[in-house]
Amino acid sequence: MNKRGFASDNFSGILPEVMEAIQNANQGHVMAYGGDPYTAAAIEKFKTLFGSNIDVYFAFNGTGANVISLSTLTQSYHSIICPATAHIQVDECGAPDKFTGCKVIPIETPDGKISPELILPHLHGFGFEHHSQPKMISITQCTELGTVYTPEEVKAICDLAHANNMYVHMDGARLANAVVSLDVDVKEFTTLAGVDVLSFGGTKNGMMLGEAVIFFNPELSKEAKYVRKQSMQLCSKMRYIGAQFDAMLTNGLWLKTARHANKMAKLLEQEVRKINQIKITQKVQANGIWALIPKDKIEQLQEEYFFWVWDEQAGEVRWLCSFDTTEDDILGFVKLLKQTL
């Protein structure tokens, strides 16, 4: 199945610039476990992006980055509050529960976003030994429904967390798509908003593998290196992850790829809204579209352009665009939708 579809930005290949960076790093011997110049260069670029007072830890994948983020700042008697659609709740096979030992508390929300109003009812039992102690709020930017938190919304959550001696984790698997959607400096909804730890996505945005965990206060990350090793996320030949991030963060490549993916999603939205049998269910703010389509047509459509079903009962599907999605892909899919529906 080599034809481009709309299942996931994980289905795409890797950027030519990233492939070149891997090849360039594949020369001679360098220190293992992050003691190499490629990793050092990438970390410096992260400091330019977020501010110098950060700690950066590279991991293999998104689940690993989330586990490192959450495990470093919690104990097993704590609880982690997140949207019911959160990746840490739905798609990580209980890894956060297993490695942190924490109780994960999901909050139902219609658009994937939580707010202080939704969080407040769960902030109780502090100091009561029979109750899991609320310690972490985890939000996703962009959310698992393709919506985006504004800097003000993130700050309100961070202010609430810090007022209650809690931390905020941001799952940024598609962080770049949120940056270009909001058209703001990434610091506006991370560093300046008060986020404590961020899982910075690389794979979905054109890398072969690799994510980064960013701690915005080095005082909080003292145990992170042990957590990373114990959770099997310490890469010995880290130069190949570092080199990829170095390439992604050079000349705004990480934003260029996301901007294209978002643009393609907007084009798909524009064309799909002309088809009466389709109802878009969420705001299209990033690189994805959630839509209701006739259930009996889904398999036929998937044969030509593969995509995932989000809600089988409702007939809700998810279409994601990637850095390599083309206008021809969009128009070909729309033509098929019109013919089939």
CORNOR-V445101 format. One record per run of one state. SS is the DSSP state (A for helix, B for strand, O for the rest). FROM is the first residue (numbers start at 1). LEN is the number of residues. If there is no record, write none. Layout:
# CORNOR-V445101
SS:FROM:LEN
SS:FROM:LEN
This chain:
# CORNOR-V445101
O:1:15
A:16:10
O:26:11
A:37:14
O:51:4
B:55:5
O:60:2
A:62:11
O:73:5
B:78:6
O:84:3
A:87:4
O:91:4
A:95:6
O:101:2
B:103:5
O:108:8
A:116:5
O:121:12
B:133:8
O:141:10
A:151:13
O:164:3
B:167:6
O:173:2
A:175:8
O:183:3
A:186:4
O:190:7
B:197:4
O:201:2
A:203:3
O:206:5
B:211:5
O:216:2
A:218:4
O:222:2
A:224:7
O:231:8
A:239:10
O:249:4
A:253:20
O:273:6
B:279:2
O:281:7
B:288:5
O:293:2
A:295:10
O:305:3
B:308:4
O:312:4
B:316:5
O:321:6
A:327:14
O:341:1
